[in-house]
Amino acid sequence: MAPSIKYWLFSFLLFASSTASRAQETPQPPEGKILYVATYNWTKMMESIDYISKQRKERNAYMWGGTRSEYKQHFELYLNPTQSFYKEADHQPGEEEYGWSWRKSKFALRRDFSTGLMNDIYEMEGKVYLVEDSIQAPDWKIMNDIKEVAGHICMNAYLEDTLKNQKITVWFALDIPHSGGPEYFCGLPGLILEVDINDGALLMVADKIELRPVAEEMKPKKVKGKKINSDAYQKMIEKQIKEARKNEMPWIWNMRYL
């Protein structure tokens, strides 16, 4: 065999070996279920409402201070390599212990990152809305802090919601290459495992990650409701908050904090 051919063959094998090695090291998009524990702090949520008087906020802090100010809720996020499905968990904290159950409203968020489409279900004032539109990822500002969440090294990103007066920090896993996350949060180069709104008014943390087939859980179910797009839904939110501001009532009484 000629020297040049030997050199070419050696180079090719070295390149192929290196490429295969890197492919094995590159994390693959996951399939599985993530359980999130959301802790709401009622006092801090009220403090973030800028049109409520200081006197009323202080009275609310007195009435709802201490352990009474916090309550928890569980959510589930199902993933395959190109999609996500997010909903309230079937069982909520305290149901078995206290013998009561949540009044579960119609709520589910679906994202298909391969097609760029979203299909969401919301219930507001007793009416069900089916929000169908293209995925609209938040305008993230990626920061450079690092910490561990649920056993994964994460980096943070920041966002401000001026309508709801929310300062939002999320932590996304560097080793889980998926654009999804809880609630409407998505569009980062790793799966979002933690969400902190207004320094603990709402803290949502991944508590359990199960990597397994979830095709059955991700099957869509038929739900009746009015079909609208994202802009129409956003205008409904703006109207609700405007009316709450006019009446000096907390908007969080009539809609989800997120």
C-alpha positions as CSV (number, residue, x, y, z in Angstrom):
1,M,0.0,0.0,0.0
2,A,1.4,3.4,-1.0
3,P,2.4,5.7,1.9
4,S,-0.1,8.4,0.9
5,I,-3.0,5.8,1.0
6,K,-1.8,4.5,4.4
7,Y,-1.7,8.1,5.7
8,W,-5.2,8.8,4.4
9,L,-6.6,5.6,5.9
10,F,-5.0,6.3,9.2
11,S,-6.4,9.9,9.3
12,F,-9.9,8.7,8.4
13,L,-9.9,6.0,11.1
14,L,-8.7,8.5,13.7
15,F,-11.4,11.0,12.6
16,A,-14.1,8.4,12.8
17,S,-13.0,7.2,16.2
18,S,-12.9,10.8,17.5
19,T,-16.4,11.5,16.1
20,A,-17.9,8.4,17.6
21,S,-16.3,9.2,21.0
22,R,-17.8,12.7,20.9
23,A,-21.2,11.3,19.9
24,Q,-21.2,9.1,22.9
25,E,-20.3,12.0,25.2
26,T,-23.0,14.3,23.7
27,P,-26.2,14.2,25.8
28,Q,-29.3,13.0,24.0
29,P,-32.7,14.7,24.3
30,P,-34.6,13.0,27.1
31,E,-37.8,11.1,27.3
32,G,-39.5,11.0,30.7
33,K,-41.5,12.7,33.5
34,I,-40.4,15.5,35.8
35,L,-42.4,16.3,39.0
36,Y,-42.2,19.9,40.0
37,V,-43.1,21.2,43.5
38,A,-44.4,24.8,43.4
39,T,-44.3,26.7,46.7
40,Y,-46.4,29.9,46.7
41,N,-45.9,32.6,49.2
42,W,-49.2,34.6,49.5
43,T,-47.7,37.6,51.3
44,K,-44.9,38.0,48.7
45,M,-47.3,37.6,45.9
46,M,-49.4,40.5,47.3
47,E,-46.3,42.6,47.9
48,S,-45.5,42.5,44.1
49,I,-48.9,44.0,43.2
50,D,-47.8,47.6,42.8
51,Y,-51.3,49.3,42.9
52,I,-52.3,47.9,46.4
53,S,-51.7,50.3,49.2
54,K,-49.0,49.8,51.8
55,Q,-51.5,49.7,54.6
56,R,-53.4,46.9,52.9
57,K,-50.2,45.0,52.2
58,E,-49.2,45.3,55.9
59,R,-52.7,44.1,57.0
60,N,-52.4,41.1,54.6
61,A,-48.9,40.3,55.9
62,Y,-50.3,40.2,59.4
63,M,-53.3,38.0,58.5
64,W,-51.3,35.6,56.3
65,G,-47.8,35.7,57.8
66,G,-45.8,32.8,59.0
67,T,-46.6,29.3,57.8
68,R,-50.1,30.3,56.7
69,S,-48.6,32.3,53.9
70,E,-47.2,29.3,52.0
71,Y,-49.0,26.6,50.2
72,K,-47.7,23.9,47.7
73,Q,-48.9,22.5,44.5
74,H,-47.5,19.7,42.3
75,F,-47.1,19.8,38.5
76,E,-45.9,17.2,35.9
77,L,-43.9,17.7,32.8
78,Y,-43.8,14.9,30.2
79,L,-41.1,15.0,27.5
80,N,-40.0,13.2,24.4
81,P,-37.1,14.4,22.3
82,T,-39.2,17.0,20.4
83,Q,-42.3,17.6,22.5
84,S,-43.5,18.6,26.0
85,F,-46.8,18.2,27.9
86,Y,-47.3,20.1,31.2
87,K,-50.3,19.8,33.6
88,E,-51.3,19.7,37.3
89,A,-50.4,16.5,39.0
90,D,-53.3,14.1,39.7
91,H,-52.5,14.1,43.4
92,Q,-51.8,17.3,45.4
93,P,-50.1,17.9,48.8
94,G,-52.5,17.3,51.7
95,E,-55.2,15.4,49.9
96,E,-54.7,12.1,51.6
97,E,-53.7,13.6,54.9
98,Y,-56.6,16.0,55.2
99,G,-59.3,14.2,53.2
100,W,-59.9,17.0,50.7
101,S,-59.0,17.5,47.0
102,W,-58.1,20.5,44.8
103,R,-60.7,21.9,42.5
104,K,-58.7,21.2,39.3
105,S,-59.4,23.7,36.5
106,K,-58.9,22.9,32.9
107,F,-55.2,23.4,32.3
108,A,-52.6,21.8,30.0
109,L,-49.7,23.1,27.9
110,R,-48.3,21.3,24.9
111,R,-45.3,22.3,22.9
112,D,-44.1,20.6,19.6
113,F,-40.6,22.0,19.0
114,S,-40.2,20.1,15.7
115,T,-43.2,22.0,14.2
116,G,-42.9,25.2,16.3
117,L,-46.6,24.9,17.4
118,M,-48.3,25.2,20.9
119,N,-51.7,23.9,22.0
120,D,-52.7,25.2,25.4
121,I,-55.8,24.8,27.6
122,Y,-56.8,27.5,30.1
123,E,-59.9,28.0,32.2
124,M,-60.9,31.5,33.1
125,E,-64.1,32.7,34.9
126,G,-65.7,29.3,34.2
127,K,-64.9,29.3,30.5
128,V,-62.4,27.0,28.7
129,Y,-60.1,28.4,26.0
130,L,-58.0,26.5,23.6
131,V,-55.0,28.6,22.7
132,E,-53.4,27.4,19.4
133,D,-50.5,29.3,17.9
134,S,-46.8,29.2,17.2
135,I,-44.4,28.8,20.1
136,Q,-43.4,32.2,21.5
137,A,-40.3,31.7,23.7
138,P,-39.6,34.5,26.2
139,D,-36.9,37.0,25.6
140,W,-34.3,35.5,27.9
141,K,-31.2,37.1,29.2
142,I,-28.8,34.3,29.9
143,M,-26.6,34.9,33.0
144,N,-23.4,33.2,34.1
145,D,-24.3,31.8,37.6
146,I,-24.0,28.0,38.2
147,K,-25.7,25.8,40.8
148,E,-27.0,22.3,41.2
149,V,-30.7,21.5,40.9
150,A,-32.1,17.9,41.2
151,G,-28.6,16.5,40.7
152,H,-27.9,18.5,37.5
153,I,-25.5,21.4,37.0
154,C,-27.6,24.4,35.9
155,M,-27.1,27.9,34.5
156,N,-29.6,30.8,35.1
157,A,-31.5,33.0,32.8
158,Y,-33.6,36.2,33.6
159,L,-36.8,37.7,32.4
160,E,-39.2,40.5,33.4
161,D,-43.0,40.5,33.0
162,T,-43.9,44.2,33.3
163,L,-47.7,43.4,33.1
164,K,-47.7,41.3,36.2
165,N,-44.7,43.0,37.8
166,Q,-42.7,39.8,38.0
167,K,-38.9,39.3,38.0
168,I,-38.3,35.8,36.9
169,T,-35.1,33.7,37.2
170,V,-34.9,30.2,35.9
171,W,-32.2,27.5,36.1
172,F,-31.7,25.2,33.1
173,A,-29.7,22.0,33.0
174,L,-26.6,22.0,30.9
175,D,-26.6,18.3,30.5
176,I,-30.3,17.9,29.4
177,P,-30.6,19.2,25.8
178,H,-34.3,20.1,25.7
179,S,-36.0,23.4,25.0
180,G,-38.9,22.7,27.4
181,G,-39.8,23.7,30.9
182,P,-42.7,24.2,33.3
183,E,-45.5,26.6,32.6
184,Y,-44.9,28.7,29.4
185,F,-41.1,28.8,30.0
186,C,-39.1,27.4,27.1
187,G,-36.5,28.3,24.5
188,L,-33.3,27.7,26.4
189,P,-30.5,25.3,25.5
190,G,-31.3,23.0,28.4
191,L,-34.4,21.8,30.3
192,I,-35.6,24.3,32.9
193,L,-35.5,22.7,36.4
194,E,-36.2,25.7,38.6
195,V,-38.2,28.9,38.5
196,D,-38.1,31.7,41.0
197,I,-40.5,34.6,40.7
198,N,-40.0,37.8,42.8
199,D,-37.5,36.2,45.2
200,G,-39.7,33.4,46.4
201,A,-43.3,34.6,45.7
202,L,-43.4,31.5,43.7
203,L,-40.6,28.9,43.8
204,M,-40.9,25.9,41.5
205,V,-38.3,23.2,41.7
206,A,-37.9,19.8,39.9
207,D,-38.2,17.2,42.7
208,K,-38.1,13.9,40.8
209,I,-36.9,13.1,37.3
210,E,-37.9,9.7,35.7
211,L,-36.3,8.8,32.4
212,R,-38.7,6.3,30.8
213,P,-41.2,6.0,27.9
214,V,-44.1,8.4,28.3
215,A,-46.0,8.0,25.0
216,E,-49.2,6.9,26.8
217,E,-49.2,9.9,29.2
218,M,-48.6,12.3,26.4
219,K,-51.6,11.3,24.3
220,P,-53.8,14.3,23.8
221,K,-57.4,14.2,25.1
222,K,-60.3,16.0,23.5
223,V,-61.4,19.1,25.4
224,K,-64.2,21.4,24.3
225,G,-63.5,25.1,24.4
226,K,-63.3,28.3,22.5
227,K,-60.3,28.4,20.1
228,I,-58.2,31.6,20.2
229,N,-54.6,32.6,19.5
230,S,-51.9,33.9,21.9
231,D,-52.7,37.5,21.2
232,A,-56.4,37.1,22.1
233,Y,-55.5,35.3,25.3
234,Q,-52.9,38.0,26.3
235,K,-55.6,40.7,25.8
236,M,-57.9,38.8,28.1
237,I,-55.1,38.8,30.8
238,E,-54.5,42.5,30.3
239,K,-58.3,43.2,30.6
240,Q,-58.5,41.2,33.8
241,I,-55.5,43.0,35.4
242,K,-56.8,46.4,34.2
243,E,-60.2,45.8,35.9
244,A,-58.5,44.6,39.1
245,R,-56.4,47.7,39.2
246,K,-59.4,49.9,38.7
247,N,-61.2,48.2,41.6
248,E,-58.0,48.0,43.7
249,M,-58.4,44.3,44.0
250,P,-55.5,41.8,43.7
251,W,-55.6,40.3,40.2
252,I,-54.3,37.0,41.6
253,W,-57.7,36.3,43.0
254,N,-59.2,35.7,39.6
255,M,-56.4,34.1,37.6
256,R,-53.3,32.0,37.8
257,Y,-50.1,33.7,39.2
258,L,-48.5,32.5,35.9
